[in-house]
Amino acid sequence: MRITFKLYASLGACLPQAHRSGNSMPLEVADGATLAQVIGPFGPPRAQVHLVPVNGHYIAPAERDARALGAGDTLANRPPIAGG
């Protein structure tokens, strides 16, 4: 099935070069693929897998290993944000 995968800020460097400028890419994944199964192969540091929404709805860390994606979903990841 096809989803949209997005990595923002410094995590964009984990995407293939051709998709880094837009921080987004279409991705074919197995039916029932979980968030962890999709994010893991791209290699972002686990501490940077912070704000993870699916279709704009935040998924808590405890749910990410079991939360399955559906066709057409958009999975994003934003690193922790610091400000002052």
C-alpha distances in whole Angstrom, upper triangle without the diagonal:
4,7,10,12,16,19,23,26,27,24,22,24,21,19,19,23,21,19,22,24,21,20,17,14,10,8,5,5,6,6,9,9,12,14,16,14,12,16,18,17,18,21,23,26,25,28,26,23,25,24,20,19,15,16,19,20,22,20,23,24,24,21,19,19,18,16,12,9,8,5,8,10,12,13,17,20,23,26,29,31,35,38,41
4,7,10,13,16,20,23,24,21,20,22,19,16,17,20,18,16,19,20,18,17,13,10,7,6,4,6,9,9,11,11,13,14,16,14,12,15,17,16,17,20,21,24,24,27,24,21,23,22,18,17,14,14,17,19,20,20,23,23,24,21,19,19,19,16,13,10,8,6,6,8,9,11,14,17,21,24,27,29,33,35,39
4,6,10,13,16,20,21,18,17,19,17,15,16,19,17,14,17,18,15,14,10,9,6,5,6,7,10,11,12,10,12,11,14,13,10,12,15,15,15,18,18,22,21,24,21,18,20,18,15,13,10,10,14,15,17,16,20,20,22,19,16,17,17,14,12,8,8,6,5,5,6,7,11,14,17,20,24,25,29,32,35
4,7,10,13,17,18,15,14,17,15,12,14,16,15,12,14,15,12,10,7,6,5,6,9,10,13,14,15,13,14,12,15,14,11,12,15,15,14,17,17,20,20,22,19,17,18,16,13,12,10,10,12,14,16,16,19,20,22,19,17,18,19,16,14,11,11,9,7,6,5,6,8,12,15,18,21,23,26,29,32
4,7,10,14,15,12,11,13,11,9,11,14,14,10,11,13,11,8,6,5,6,6,10,10,14,15,15,13,13,10,12,12,9,9,12,12,11,14,13,17,17,19,16,13,15,14,11,11,10,11,12,14,15,15,18,18,20,18,15,17,18,15,14,11,12,12,10,9,6,5,6,8,12,15,18,20,23,26,30
4,6,10,12,9,8,11,10,9,11,13,13,9,9,11,9,6,4,7,9,10,13,14,17,19,19,16,15,12,14,15,11,10,13,14,11,13,12,15,16,17,14,12,13,12,10,10,10,11,12,14,14,15,17,17,20,19,16,18,19,17,17,14,15,15,13,11,8,6,4,6,9,12,15,17,20,22,26
4,7,8,5,5,8,8,7,11,12,13,10,9,11,9,5,7,9,12,13,16,16,20,21,21,18,16,13,14,15,12,9,12,13,10,11,9,12,13,14,11,10,11,10,10,11,12,14,14,15,15,15,17,17,20,19,16,18,20,18,18,16,18,19,17,14,11,9,6,5,6,9,12,14,17,20,23
4,6,5,5,9,10,10,13,14,15,11,9,10,9,6,8,12,15,16,20,20,23,25,24,21,19,16,17,18,15,13,15,16,13,14,11,13,15,14,11,11,11,10,11,12,14,15,14,16,15,16,18,18,21,21,18,21,23,21,21,19,21,21,19,17,13,11,8,6,5,7,11,11,14,17,20
4,5,6,8,10,11,14,14,16,13,10,11,11,8,11,15,18,19,23,23,27,28,27,24,23,19,19,21,18,15,17,18,15,15,12,13,15,14,11,12,12,12,13,15,17,18,17,19,18,19,20,20,23,23,21,23,26,24,25,23,25,25,23,21,17,15,11,9,7,7,10,10,12,14,18
4,5,6,8,10,13,13,16,13,10,12,13,10,13,16,19,20,23,23,27,29,28,24,23,19,19,20,18,15,16,16,13,12,9,11,13,13,9,11,12,13,15,17,19,21,20,21,20,20,21,20,24,24,21,23,26,24,25,24,26,27,25,22,19,17,13,11,9,8,10,11,13,16,19
4,5,6,8,11,12,14,12,9,12,12,9,11,13,16,17,20,20,23,25,24,21,19,16,15,17,14,11,12,13,9,9,6,9,11,11,8,9,11,12,12,15,17,19,18,19,18,18,19,17,21,21,18,19,22,21,22,20,23,23,22,19,16,13,10,8,7,7,11,12,15,18,21
4,5,6,9,9,11,8,6,8,9,5,8,11,14,15,18,19,23,25,24,21,20,17,17,18,15,12,14,14,10,11,9,12,14,15,12,12,14,14,14,16,17,18,18,20,19,20,21,20,24,23,20,22,24,22,23,21,23,23,21,19,15,13,11,9,9,10,14,15,18,20,23
4,5,8,8,11,9,6,9,11,9,11,13,16,16,20,20,24,26,26,23,22,19,18,19,16,13,14,13,10,10,9,12,15,15,12,14,16,17,17,19,20,22,22,24,22,22,24,22,25,25,22,23,26,25,25,23,25,25,23,22,19,16,14,12,12,12,16,17,19,22,25
4,7,9,11,10,8,12,12,9,11,12,14,14,17,17,20,23,23,19,18,16,15,15,12,10,10,9,6,6,6,10,13,14,12,12,15,16,15,18,19,21,21,22,21,21,22,20,23,23,19,20,23,22,22,20,23,23,22,20,17,14,13,11,12,12,16,18,20,23,27
4,6,8,6,6,10,10,7,8,8,11,11,14,15,19,21,22,18,18,16,16,15,12,10,12,10,7,9,9,13,15,17,14,14,17,17,16,17,18,19,20,22,21,21,23,21,24,23,20,21,23,22,21,19,21,20,19,18,15,13,12,12,13,14,18,20,23,25,29
4,6,6,7,10,11,10,10,9,11,11,14,16,19,22,23,20,20,18,18,17,14,13,14,12,9,11,13,16,19,21,18,18,21,21,19,21,21,22,23,25,25,24,26,25,28,27,23,23,26,24,23,21,23,21,20,20,17,16,15,15,17,18,22,23,26,29,32
4,5,5,8,10,10,11,11,14,14,17,19,23,26,27,24,24,22,22,21,18,17,18,15,12,14,15,18,21,23,20,20,22,23,22,23,23,24,25,27,27,27,29,28,31,30,26,27,29,28,27,24,26,24,23,22,20,19,17,17,18,19,23,24,26,28,32
4,6,7,9,10,10,9,12,13,16,19,22,25,27,24,24,22,23,22,18,18,19,17,14,17,17,21,23,25,22,22,24,24,22,23,23,23,24,27,27,27,30,29,32,30,27,28,30,28,27,24,25,23,21,21,19,18,18,18,19,21,25,25,28,30,33
4,6,6,6,6,6,9,11,15,17,21,23,24,21,22,19,20,20,16,15,17,16,13,15,15,19,21,23,19,19,21,20,19,19,19,19,20,23,23,24,26,26,29,27,24,25,27,25,24,21,22,20,18,18,15,15,14,15,16,18,22,22,25,27,31
4,5,5,7,9,12,14,18,19,23,25,26,23,23,20,20,20,17,15,17,16,12,14,14,17,20,21,17,17,19,19,18,19,20,20,20,23,23,24,26,25,28,27,24,25,27,26,25,22,24,23,21,20,16,16,14,14,14,15,19,20,22,24,27
4,6,8,10,14,16,20,22,26,28,29,26,25,23,24,24,20,18,21,20,16,18,17,20,22,23,19,20,21,20,20,20,21,21,21,24,24,25,27,27,31,29,26,28,30,28,27,25,25,24,22,21,18,17,15,15,15,17,20,20,23,24,27
4,5,8,11,14,18,20,24,25,26,23,23,21,22,22,18,17,20,19,16,18,17,20,22,23,19,19,20,18,18,18,18,17,18,21,21,23,25,25,29,27,24,26,28,25,25,22,22,21,18,17,14,14,13,14,14,16,20,20,22,24,27
4,7,11,13,16,18,22,23,24,21,20,17,18,19,15,14,17,16,13,15,14,17,18,19,15,15,16,15,14,15,15,16,16,18,18,20,22,22,25,24,21,23,25,22,22,19,21,20,17,16,12,12,9,10,11,13,16,17,20,22,25
4,7,9,13,15,19,20,21,18,18,16,17,17,14,13,16,15,13,15,15,18,19,21,17,16,17,16,14,14,14,14,14,17,18,19,21,22,25,23,20,22,23,20,20,17,17,16,14,13,10,10,9,10,12,15,18,19,23,25,28
4,6,10,12,16,18,19,17,17,15,17,16,12,13,16,14,12,16,16,19,20,22,19,18,19,18,16,16,15,15,16,19,20,20,23,23,25,23,20,21,23,20,19,16,16,14,12,12,10,10,10,13,15,18,21,23,26,28,32
4,7,10,13,15,17,15,16,15,17,16,12,13,16,15,14,17,18,22,22,24,22,19,21,20,17,16,14,14,17,19,20,20,23,23,26,23,20,21,22,19,17,14,13,11,10,10,9,10,12,15,17,20,24,25,29,31,35
4,6,10,12,14,12,13,13,14,12,9,11,14,12,12,15,17,20,21,23,21,18,21,20,17,16,14,15,18,19,20,19,22,22,24,21,18,19,19,17,15,12,12,10,10,10,10,10,12,15,18,20,24,26,30,32,36
4,7,9,12,10,13,13,15,12,10,13,15,13,14,17,19,22,22,25,23,21,23,22,19,18,16,17,20,21,22,21,24,23,24,22,19,19,19,17,14,11,11,9,10,11,12,12,15,17,21,23,27,29,33,35,39
4,6,8,6,9,11,12,9,7,11,13,12,13,16,18,21,21,24,22,19,22,21,17,17,15,16,19,20,20,19,21,21,21,19,16,15,15,14,11,9,10,9,11,11,12,12,15,17,20,23,26,29,32,35,39
4,6,5,9,12,13,10,9,13,14,14,16,19,20,23,22,25,24,21,24,23,19,19,16,18,21,21,22,20,22,21,21,19,16,15,14,13,10,9,10,10,13,13,15,14,18,19,23,25,28,31,35,38,41
4,6,9,12,14,11,11,15,17,17,18,21,23,25,24,27,26,22,24,23,20,19,16,17,20,20,21,19,21,21,21,18,16,15,13,12,8,8,7,8,11,12,14,15,18,20,24,27,29,32,36,39,42
4,6,10,12,10,11,14,15,16,18,20,21,23,22,25,24,20,22,21,18,17,14,16,19,18,19,16,18,18,17,14,13,12,9,9,5,6,7,9,13,12,14,14,17,19,23,25,27,30,34,37,40
4,7,8,6,7,10,11,12,14,17,18,20,18,21,21,17,19,19,15,15,13,15,18,17,17,15,17,16,16,13,11,10,9,8,5,6,8,10,13,11,13,12,15,16,20,22,24,27,31,34,38
4,5,5,6,9,10,12,14,15,16,18,15,18,18,14,16,16,12,13,11,14,16,15,15,12,13,12,12,10,7,6,6,5,4,6,9,12,14,12,13,10,13,14,17,19,21,25,28,31,35
4,5,5,6,8,11,12,13,13,15,13,15,14,11,12,12,9,10,9,12,14,13,12,9,11,10,11,9,5,6,8,6,7,7,11,13,14,11,11,8,10,10,14,15,18,21,24,28,31
4,5,5,6,9,10,11,11,12,10,13,13,10,12,13,10,13,12,16,17,16,14,11,12,10,11,10,6,5,8,8,9,10,14,16,17,15,14,11,12,11,14,15,18,21,24,28,31
4,6,6,7,10,11,12,14,13,16,16,13,16,16,13,15,14,17,19,18,17,14,15,14,14,13,9,8,9,10,9,10,13,15,17,15,15,12,14,14,17,18,21,24,27,31,34
4,6,7,8,10,11,14,13,16,15,12,15,15,12,13,12,15,17,17,16,14,16,14,16,14,10,10,12,11,10,9,12,13,14,12,12,9,11,11,15,16,19,22,26,29,33
4,6,6,7,8,10,10,13,11,9,12,12,10,12,12,15,16,16,15,13,14,13,15,14,10,10,13,12,12,12,15,16,16,14,12,9,9,9,12,13,16,19,22,26,29
4,5,6,7,9,9,12,12,10,13,15,13,15,16,19,20,20,18,16,16,14,15,15,11,10,13,14,14,14,18,19,20,17,16,13,13,12,14,15,17,21,24,27,31
4,5,8,11,12,15,14,13,16,18,16,18,18,21,22,22,21,19,20,17,19,18,15,14,16,17,16,16,19,19,20,18,17,14,14,14,16,17,20,23,26,29,33
4,6,9,11,14,12,11,15,16,14,17,17,20,21,21,20,19,20,18,20,19,15,15,18,18,18,17,19,20,20,18,16,13,13,11,14,14,18,20,23,27,30
4,6,8,11,10,10,14,16,15,18,19,22,22,23,21,19,19,17,19,19,16,16,19,19,19,19,22,23,23,21,18,15,14,12,14,13,16,19,22,25,29
4,6,8,7,7,10,13,12,16,17,20,20,20,18,17,17,15,18,18,15,15,19,18,19,19,22,23,23,20,18,14,12,10,11,9,12,15,18,21,25
4,5,5,7,10,13,14,17,19,22,22,22,19,18,17,14,17,18,15,16,19,20,21,21,25,26,26,23,20,17,15,12,12,10,12,15,17,21,24
4,5,5,8,12,12,16,18,21,21,20,17,15,14,11,13,15,12,13,16,17,19,20,23,25,25,22,20,16,14,11,12,10,11,15,17,21,24
4,6,7,11,12,16,19,22,21,20,17,15,14,11,14,16,14,15,19,19,21,22,25,27,27,24,21,17,15,12,11,8,8,12,14,18,21
4,5,9,10,14,17,20,18,18,15,15,14,12,15,16,14,16,19,19,21,21,24,25,25,21,19,15,12,9,8,5,6,10,12,16,19
4,6,7,11,13,16,16,15,12,11,11,9,12,13,10,12,16,15,17,17,20,22,21,18,16,12,10,6,7,6,8,12,15,18,22
4,6,10,13,16,14,13,10,10,9,8,12,13,11,14,16,15,18,18,21,23,22,19,16,13,10,7,6,5,6,9,12,16,19
4,6,10,13,11,10,7,8,8,9,13,13,11,15,16,15,17,16,19,21,20,16,14,11,8,6,5,6,7,9,13,16,19
4,7,10,9,8,6,6,8,8,12,11,9,12,14,11,13,13,15,17,16,13,10,7,6,5,7,9,11,13,17,19,23
4,6,5,5,4,6,9,11,13,11,10,14,14,11,13,11,14,15,14,10,8,6,6,7,9,12,13,15,19,21,24
4,5,5,7,7,11,13,14,12,10,13,13,10,10,8,10,12,10,7,6,5,6,9,12,15,17,19,22,25,28
4,6,9,10,14,16,18,15,14,17,17,13,13,10,10,11,9,6,5,7,8,11,14,17,19,20,24,26,29
4,7,9,13,15,18,15,15,18,18,14,15,13,14,15,13,10,8,8,8,11,12,15,17,17,21,23,26
4,6,10,13,15,12,12,16,16,12,14,13,14,16,14,11,10,10,10,12,13,16,17,18,21,23,26
4,6,9,12,10,10,14,14,12,14,13,16,18,17,13,12,10,10,10,11,13,14,15,19,21,24
4,7,8,6,7,10,11,8,11,12,14,17,17,13,12,10,10,10,12,14,15,17,20,23,26
4,6,5,7,10,11,10,13,14,18,21,21,17,16,13,13,12,13,14,14,17,19,22,25
4,5,5,8,10,10,13,15,19,22,22,18,17,14,14,12,13,13,13,17,19,22,25
4,6,7,8,9,13,16,19,22,23,20,19,16,17,15,17,17,17,20,23,26,29
4,6,6,6,10,12,15,19,20,16,16,14,15,14,17,18,18,21,24,27,30
4,5,5,8,10,14,17,18,14,14,11,12,12,14,15,17,20,23,26,30
4,6,8,11,15,18,19,16,17,14,15,15,17,18,19,23,26,29,33
4,6,10,13,16,18,16,17,14,16,17,20,21,22,25,29,32,35
4,7,10,13,15,12,13,11,14,15,18,19,21,24,27,30,34
4,7,10,12,10,12,11,14,16,19,21,23,26,30,33,36
4,7,9,6,9,8,12,14,18,21,23,25,29,32,35
4,6,6,9,10,14,17,20,23,26,28,32,34,38
4,6,9,11,15,18,21,25,27,29,33,36,39
4,7,10,13,17,20,23,26,28,31,33,37
4,6,10,13,16,20,23,24,28,30,34
4,6,10,13,17,19,21,25,27,30
4,7,10,14,16,18,22,25,28
4,7,10,13,15,19,21,25
4,7,10,12,16,18,22
4,7,8,12,15,18
4,6,10,13,16
4,7,10,14
4,7,10
4,7
4
